[in-house]
């Protein structure tokens, strides 16, 4: 039996990822003003934002490949054993 493809996860994560990129595009002046400040915790904002974008985009990409049917080949223990060559 084949597993169901995660279309809902693909759509939701795609919308979230797209919303992040749209917000970045629409509010780039405000974002740059906040990200170039050097007082307080403002220098951490680009790092936090990179993690958020990476998580959202990674989730979308994972669902995308799963819907297309591209998955990793399961490895057996014999693949992990050293060979005498």
C-alpha positions as YAML, in Angstrom:
chain: A
units: angstrom
residues:
- id: 1
  name: UNK
  ca: [0.00, 0.00, 0.00]
- id: 2
  name: UNK
  ca: [1.31, 3.45, -0.83]
- id: 3
  name: UNK
  ca: [1.41, 6.25, 1.70]
- id: 4
  name: UNK
  ca: [-0.68, 9.34, 1.13]
- id: 5
  name: UNK
  ca: [1.18, 12.32, -0.22]
- id: 6
  name: UNK
  ca: [1.30, 15.36, 2.09]
- id: 7
  name: UNK
  ca: [-0.47, 17.86, -0.15]
- id: 8
  name: UNK
  ca: [-1.86, 19.83, 2.79]
- id: 9
  name: UNK
  ca: [1.59, 20.18, 4.36]
- id: 10
  name: UNK
  ca: [2.99, 21.29, 1.01]
- id: 11
  name: UNK
  ca: [0.31, 23.95, 0.58]
- id: 12
  name: UNK
  ca: [0.49, 25.25, 4.15]
- id: 13
  name: UNK
  ca: [4.28, 25.37, 4.29]
- id: 14
  name: UNK
  ca: [4.39, 26.94, 0.82]
- id: 15
  name: UNK
  ca: [1.97, 29.65, 1.88]
- id: 16
  name: UNK
  ca: [3.94, 30.35, 5.05]
- id: 17
  name: UNK
  ca: [7.24, 30.46, 3.17]
- id: 18
  name: UNK
  ca: [5.73, 32.68, 0.48]
- id: 19
  name: UNK
  ca: [4.27, 34.99, 3.13]
- id: 20
  name: UNK
  ca: [7.70, 35.40, 4.71]
- id: 21
  name: UNK
  ca: [9.27, 36.31, 1.37]
- id: 22
  name: UNK
  ca: [6.39, 38.67, 0.53]
- id: 23
  name: UNK
  ca: [6.74, 40.41, 3.91]
- id: 24
  name: UNK
  ca: [10.48, 40.73, 3.33]
- id: 25
  name: UNK
  ca: [9.82, 42.29, -0.08]
- id: 26
  name: UNK
  ca: [7.06, 44.64, 1.09]
- id: 27
  name: UNK
  ca: [8.77, 45.81, 4.29]
- id: 28
  name: UNK
  ca: [12.41, 45.78, 3.21]
- id: 29
  name: UNK
  ca: [13.02, 49.39, 4.28]
- id: 30
  name: UNK
  ca: [11.70, 48.81, 7.81]
- id: 31
  name: UNK
  ca: [13.55, 45.50, 8.07]
- id: 32
  name: UNK
  ca: [16.84, 47.05, 6.96]
- id: 33
  name: UNK
  ca: [16.39, 49.89, 9.44]
- id: 34
  name: UNK
  ca: [15.94, 47.41, 12.29]
- id: 35
  name: UNK
  ca: [18.66, 45.01, 11.14]
- id: 36
  name: UNK
  ca: [21.35, 47.68, 10.81]
- id: 37
  name: UNK
  ca: [20.94, 48.95, 14.37]
- id: 38
  name: UNK
  ca: [23.77, 47.97, 16.68]
- id: 39
  name: UNK
  ca: [22.27, 48.53, 20.13]
- id: 40
  name: UNK
  ca: [20.64, 45.91, 22.31]
- id: 41
  name: UNK
  ca: [19.53, 42.65, 20.73]
- id: 42
  name: UNK
  ca: [19.13, 44.09, 17.23]
- id: 43
  name: UNK
  ca: [22.30, 42.40, 15.88]
- id: 44
  name: UNK
  ca: [20.66, 39.00, 16.59]
- id: 45
  name: UNK
  ca: [17.67, 39.75, 14.35]
- id: 46
  name: UNK
  ca: [19.34, 38.73, 11.05]
- id: 47
  name: UNK
  ca: [20.46, 35.42, 12.56]
- id: 48
  name: UNK
  ca: [17.02, 34.67, 13.99]
- id: 49
  name: UNK
  ca: [15.40, 35.63, 10.69]
- id: 50
  name: UNK
  ca: [17.77, 33.36, 8.77]
- id: 51
  name: UNK
  ca: [16.77, 30.42, 11.00]
- id: 52
  name: UNK
  ca: [13.05, 31.17, 10.55]
- id: 53
  name: UNK
  ca: [13.37, 31.42, 6.77]
- id: 54
  name: UNK
  ca: [15.51, 28.29, 6.67]
- id: 55
  name: UNK
  ca: [12.98, 26.30, 8.71]
- id: 56
  name: UNK
  ca: [10.00, 27.48, 6.64]
- id: 57
  name: UNK
  ca: [11.72, 26.97, 3.29]
- id: 58
  name: UNK
  ca: [13.15, 23.62, 4.38]
- id: 59
  name: UNK
  ca: [9.72, 22.34, 5.40]
- id: 60
  name: UNK
  ca: [8.27, 23.40, 2.06]
- id: 61
  name: UNK
  ca: [11.14, 21.80, 0.15]
- id: 62
  name: UNK
  ca: [10.81, 18.55, 2.09]
- id: 63
  name: UNK
  ca: [7.09, 18.32, 1.34]
- id: 64
  name: UNK
  ca: [7.71, 19.29, -2.28]
- id: 65
  name: UNK
  ca: [10.12, 16.43, -2.91]
- id: 66
  name: UNK
  ca: [7.92, 14.00, -0.99]
- id: 67
  name: UNK
  ca: [4.90, 14.89, -3.14]
- id: 68
  name: UNK
  ca: [7.02, 14.37, -6.26]
- id: 69
  name: UNK
  ca: [8.04, 10.96, -4.93]
- id: 70
  name: UNK
  ca: [11.72, 11.71, -4.46]
- id: 71
  name: UNK
  ca: [12.85, 10.03, -1.24]
- id: 72
  name: UNK
  ca: [16.11, 8.78, 0.20]
- id: 73
  name: UNK
  ca: [17.03, 5.18, -0.44]
- id: 74
  name: UNK
  ca: [16.90, 3.19, 2.81]
- id: 75
  name: UNK
  ca: [20.34, 2.00, 3.83]
- id: 76
  name: UNK
  ca: [20.97, -1.50, 5.08]
- id: 77
  name: UNK
  ca: [23.57, -2.55, 7.62]
- id: 78
  name: UNK
  ca: [25.68, -4.08, 4.87]
- id: 79
  name: UNK
  ca: [26.04, -0.62, 3.31]
- id: 80
  name: UNK
  ca: [27.53, 0.67, 6.55]
- id: 81
  name: UNK
  ca: [30.01, -2.18, 7.09]
- id: 82
  name: UNK
  ca: [33.60, -1.54, 6.00]
- id: 83
  name: UNK
  ca: [34.75, -3.43, 2.94]
- id: 84
  name: UNK
  ca: [38.07, -5.23, 2.52]
- id: 85
  name: UNK
  ca: [39.35, -3.80, -0.72]
...
